[in-house]
Amino acid sequence: MGVNQTSVTEFLLVGLPLSPRMKVILFGLFSLLFAFTLLGNGVILGLISLDSKLHTPMYFFLSQLATVDIAYACNTVPQMLVNLLSPAQPISFAGCMTQTFLFLIFAHTECLLLMVMSYDRYVAICLPLRYSTIMSWRVCITLAMASWTLGFLLSLVDMLVLLPLPFCGPHKVSHFFCEIIAILKLACADTHLTKLVVLAVATLVLVGPFSAIVVSYGHIVWAALKIQSAEGRRKAFSTCSSHLCVVGLFYGTAIIIYVRPQHGDPEEQKKYLPLFHSLFNPMLNPLIYSLRNREVKAALRRRLDKERPS
């Protein structure tokens, strides 16, 4: 197949067969969740930027995570909203491939950032006397840039095996957005090798960092249990609880979607899990960090007190 036989110039995104009333309800719900995502992550970014007490490595990585979550949501949710109001509106082939590429970049980058954040917590609790030396600003910036760069390169691998495939019809994507597995089903060629590459990349970027996170938290738990005072143990665990919640939500859904065998799963389940992954996770992350983090709540109170007229 020396010549790309692509004849499809646009795709139609087909979510679920819903009544007009249900589409309006979902449009309102998704719009509300999207607004909360932008607001919550925007507040996190604003607080970290404006409050000098949050200018630490932990919150620097949290600001990177908030940036990814905003980009994540902006890449997929607006197209979902358009489709709910105007289901016949197509998305161009180039636009669909771009959305897929960006989705993969943000997903892979978030995987790596969560691993870096677990390493930061490991150093803070297990090597507290050397924390400022190990987690210098130069190291933090290098780790963040490496996460973005590696996320981009891994996504590029996926796209390099996806783009050469011929697409000659049908042109209906059975999903809410241009998700790579749903796109592969439309290719007019054997996609066995492509699926193996996508699975290998997903396994590498999910199982590898998740294993590193488990090892980090194994050391953290062991170090925390050695702390004599109950207050010290409580403080050690509280600094990690928010991150653990985010890790559980993100990796749990991602591994089920892309790594676990899906033979026999209902078609609707295959759509809802990526929807949760791209819509609810970015909204829940700032809520988890703000509700379970005393420093974030204290920074918010300080900022609100400054805004009040004296």
N, C-alpha and C positions, 0 to 999 in steps of 0.2 A: 504494500500500500504506500507507494512512493509519493503520491499526491494526496493532500488533504481533501477529502470529498465533502467537506462541510457545505451544506446548502441551506441550513437553518440560519436565518439572520436575526431571529428574535425568539424569545421564550415567553410562555404564559405560566405564571406561578399559580398553581392550583393547591389551595390548602385543604380544607374540608368542605364537603357539600353542606352548606348552611342556609337557613332561611334568611330573607332580608332583615328581619327583626334581630336575629341573632348576630348578624354581621354588624349591625349598628351598635349592639351591646358590646361586642368584642372591640369595635373601633373605639368606643368610649373607654373601655377597660385598658386596652393597649396604650391609648393616648395618655391615660392617667399614670400608668406604670412607667412610660417613657419620660413623662415630666418628672416623676419622682427620681428616676435614674439620673437625669441631668442635674436636678436640684441637689440630690444627696451627694453625688460625687463632686459637683461644683462647690458645695459647702466644704467638703473635706479638703479640696484643693485650695480654697480660699483661706481656711483656717491654718493649714500648714504653711502657706505662703506668708500670712500676715502675723502669725504668732511665733515669736522667736523661741519660745520654749518647745516648740514642735520641730525645730530645725535640728533633727537628729537622724541618724541613718534609718531607724525604724520607720519614721514618718516620711522620709525621702522615698523609700520604697513603696509606702502606702500611696504617696502622690502619683507614683508611676502606675500603680494598680488602678487608681481612680481614673487616670488618663486613658488607660486601656479600656476600662469599662464604658466610658463615655463614647470612645471611638467604636467599640463593639456594638453598642446600642444604635448609634447613628448610622452604622453600616447596614443594619437589617430592618429595624423597626419602621422607619419611614416608608419603605417599600411594602411592608405588611399593611400599613394603614391605607396606602393608595389602593392596594388590591382589595381591601375590605369594602371600600367605597366604589371602586371602579374595577371589578374583576376582569374586565376585558382588556385592561391596559397592559400591553406587553412590555417586556424589558429586552433591550437589544442584546445580541450575543456578546458583544464586547462588554456591555454593562453587567451582564450576568457573570461573566468570567472575572471581571474586576471585583464584584461583590464577593465571589467565592475566594479570590486571592486575599482580599482584605480580611475577610472572616477568619481565614486560616492564620494570617499573620497575628491578629489580635489574640486568637485562641492559643497559639503556640507561645506567644510572648507572655501571656498570663500564666501558663504552666511554669515557665522558667522563672518568672518573677516570684511566684509563690514558693518555689524552691529556694531562691535567694533570700526571701524573707525568713524562711525557716533556718537558714544558715546564720542570719543575723541574730535570731533568738538564741540559737545554740551558742554562739560566741558570747552573747550578753549574759547568759546564765551559767555556762560551763567554764568560760574563761573571762570573768568580769574584770580582772586586773589588767588584762591585755586588750580589752575591748576597743578602747580609743585608738590603739596602735594598729590592730588588725582591721577594724572597720573605719579606716580613714576616709575622708571625702573622695580622695583619688580612687580608692578601692570601690567605694559605693558607686561612683559614676561609671567606672569600668564595668562593674557587674550589671548595672542597668543597661548600658550600651551593648554589652555582650548578649543580654536577654533579647533586646530588640533585634540585633543583627542575626542571631541564631534563629529567632522566630521567623524572620524574613527569609533566610536561606532554606529552612525546612519547608516553608510554604512554597518557595520557588521550585523545590523538588516535586511537590505535588502537582504544581501547574505545568511543569515540563512534561509530565506523563499524561496530563489531562488534555492540554491544548492540541496535540497532534491527532487526537482521535477524531474520526469523521462523525458529524451530526447531520443526518439527512431526514430526520423526522422519526417519531412525532416530536412536537415542540412544547408539550405540556409538562412542566416540572411539578411532580406530585409533592409539593412542599410549600411552606410559607415564604421561603427565600431561596436563593441559589446555593443550596447545600451540596457539597461535592458528591456525596453518595447518591443523592437524587439525580444529579447531573449525569453521573456515570451510567445510569439506567437508560439514558436516551441515546447513548453512542451506538452507531451502526457498525460495530466491530467487536471483536473479542476483547473484553476489558479485564480478563483474569490477571494479567501481569500488572496492569494499572492498579487494580484493587489490592494486589499484594504490596505494591510500593506504598500506597496510601495507608494500608494497615501497618506496614513496617514503620513509617514515619510517625503514625499515631501512637504505636507502641513505644517507640523511642522517646517521644516527647511527653508521654503520659506515665508510663511505667517507670522509666528512668528517674525523672524528678520526684515522682511519688515515693519511690523506694528511698531516695535520698532524704526526703522529708520524714519518712518513718524512722530512718536511722538517726536523724537529728533529734527527733522528739524522744527516741529511746534514751539517748544520752541526756537530754534535758530532764526527763522524768527521773532518771537515776541520780542526776546531780541535785534535783530539787528535793528528793527524799532524804538526801544526806544533810540538808539544812536543819539545824537544831530547832529553831523557833517556828511555831505554827504560822506566825505572821509572815515570816520569810518564805515559807513554802507556799502560802496563799498568794503572796505577791508574785512569786516565780510562775505559778500556774496561771494567774490572771493575765499576765503579759502575753501568754500564748493562746489563751482560750479563743479570742476573736479570730486569730489566724487559723486555728484548727477548725473552727466552724466554716470559714471560707474554703479551706482546703477540702473539707468533707463534701460540701455542696458542689464545688467545681469539678473535682476529680471523680466524685461518685457518678455524676451524670455523664461526664465525658467518657469515662471508661465503659459505661453501659452502652453508650451510643457507638463508639468507634473501635473498641477492642473486644468486647464480649461478643460471641457468636449470636447472630440475630435470626437464625432460621426459625420460622414458626411464630415470630413475634407479630402481633396485630399491626396492620399498616398505620393505624392512627397513633399507636404508641411510638412508632418510628418518627412521627412528626412532632408529637408533643414534647418528647425529651429534648430535641435540639431547640424547640421553642422555649422551654424552661431554661435551657443552657444560655441562650442568647438574650432573653428578655428578663427573666426573674433574677438570675445571678448578679448581673450588673446593678440591679436595684437593691438587692439584699446586702451586698458587700458594705456599702457605706452605713446602712442601718446596723449591721452587726458590729462594725468598728465603733460607731458612735454610741450605741446603747451599752456596750460591754467594755468601753475604754474610758477610764476616769479622766485621763489627760485630754482626750478629745472633748469630752463634756465640759471640763473646766475651761478649755480654750474657747468653746462656744459661749459659755457664760461670760467670760471676760470680754469677748467681742460684743456681745449684746449689751453689757453694762456700759461700754464705751459709746455705743450708739444712742443710748437713752439720754434725753435732754436733762441736764442737771437742774 
